[in-house]
Amino acid sequence: MPLGYDEDGDLPEGVHEMRIEEFWARYGYNPHRRALLDRFEGALVQMKAARGRAVVVGGSFVTNRESPNDIDACCDDAQVDPKDLPEMAALEGQGLHLFLDLSGRHLIRDLLFRLRRGTTKRVGIVLLDLEKSDLPLRRRPWGSGT
């Protein structure tokens, strides 16, 4: 059954695993979103090279909002050494909020479950398995060009 949205445009509560190619096809449906995804791919390539196994994505990007401001993502894999991510800081402010949570307690992942400010509503997040995905993508799910 396809993953839907609730009446507020949010994913249903839970962790929804997707391959990167599926994520691109589902969320890259307009030029604004594709531009964010192009920058996000660079971050994922770095994360995978630094032995990151998975990244969780939450916030407005995984809603049905047409023009989200950014992509909120977290790698909470204790194997990742921040020293192996020298270019990650440069991506911040380009429509990406990338977090490393090396506590082993999934603290930031839990924050991404709470999307609506001022509420206790829990929403869905997407887990991207970096080990099962080829990065960089050889072919964009939406075809050539933008």
C-alpha positions in Angstrom: 0.0 0.0 0.0 1.4 3.4 -0.9 2.5 5.7 1.9 -0.1 8.5 2.3 -0.4 11.7 4.3 -2.7 12.6 7.2 -5.2 15.5 7.1 -2.3 17.9 8.0 -0.1 16.7 5.1 2.2 14.7 7.4 3.5 11.2 7.1 1.8 8.7 9.5 3.7 8.3 12.7 6.6 5.8 12.4 9.9 5.2 10.7 9.3 4.6 7.0 12.3 3.0 5.3 13.0 3.9 1.7 15.8 3.4 -0.8 17.4 6.6 -1.9 16.0 6.2 -5.4 12.5 5.8 -4.1 13.0 8.9 -1.9 14.2 11.0 -4.9 11.2 9.8 -7.0 8.7 10.5 -4.3 9.9 13.9 -3.1 11.7 15.4 -6.1 8.4 16.3 -7.9 9.2 20.0 -8.6 12.3 22.1 -9.4 12.5 23.5 -5.9 12.5 20.1 -4.3 15.0 18.7 -6.8 17.4 21.6 -6.1 17.3 20.6 -2.4 17.8 17.0 -3.2 20.8 17.7 -5.4 22.6 19.4 -2.5 21.4 16.6 -0.1 23.0 14.0 -2.4 26.4 15.5 -1.7 25.8 15.2 2.0 24.8 11.6 1.7 27.8 10.7 -0.4 30.0 12.2 2.4 28.1 10.4 5.1 28.4 7.1 3.3 32.1 7.6 2.8 32.4 8.3 6.6 30.9 4.9 7.3 27.4 6.2 7.9 24.9 3.4 7.5 21.6 5.3 7.6 20.1 8.8 7.7 16.7 9.8 8.9 14.8 12.7 7.3 12.0 14.6 8.9 10.5 18.1 8.9 8.6 19.8 6.1 10.5 18.0 3.3 8.7 14.7 4.0 5.3 16.3 4.1 3.1 17.2 1.1 4.2 20.9 1.3 5.1 22.1 -2.2 8.1 24.3 -1.3 9.7 23.2 2.0 12.4 25.6 3.2 15.0 22.9 3.8 15.8 19.2 4.5 16.2 18.2 8.1 18.3 15.1 8.4 20.2 13.2 11.0 22.8 10.5 11.1 22.7 8.8 14.5 25.3 6.2 13.7 28.0 6.0 16.4 30.5 4.7 13.8 30.7 8.1 12.0 33.7 10.3 13.0 32.9 14.0 12.5 36.6 14.5 11.3 35.6 12.4 8.3 33.1 15.0 7.2 35.1 18.1 6.5 32.8 19.5 3.9 29.6 19.0 5.9 29.6 22.4 7.5 29.7 24.1 4.1 26.4 22.5 3.2 24.6 24.0 6.2 22.7 27.1 5.1 22.1 25.7 1.6 18.7 24.4 2.5 20.1 21.6 4.6 20.1 21.0 8.3 22.3 18.0 8.9 22.8 16.7 12.4 25.1 14.1 13.8 23.9 12.3 17.0 26.7 10.1 18.2 25.1 9.5 21.7 23.6 6.2 20.6 20.3 7.3 22.1 18.5 8.6 18.9 17.9 12.0 20.6 17.7 14.0 17.3 15.7 11.3 15.6 13.1 11.6 18.4 13.0 15.4 17.8 12.3 14.9 14.1 9.2 12.9 15.1 7.7 16.1 16.5 7.1 18.3 13.5 4.4 20.7 14.6 5.8 23.4 16.8 3.8 23.9 20.0 2.1 20.5 19.8 2.9 17.0 20.9 1.8 15.4 17.6 4.2 12.7 16.5 4.7 12.3 12.8 6.5 10.0 10.4 10.1 10.2 9.4 12.0 8.5 6.5 15.0 6.3 7.1 17.4 6.1 4.1 19.6 3.0 4.2 22.9 4.1 2.8 24.3 0.6 2.6 21.5 -0.5 0.2 21.9 2.5 -2.1 24.3 3.4 -4.8 25.7 6.9 -4.4 26.1 9.1 -6.2 23.0 8.4 -8.1 23.9 7.5 -11.7 20.4 8.5 -13.0 17.9 10.8 -11.6 14.5 9.2 -11.0 12.9 12.2 -12.8 15.1 11.9 -15.9 17.8 14.1 -17.2 18.2 17.8 -16.4 16.3 19.4 -13.6 
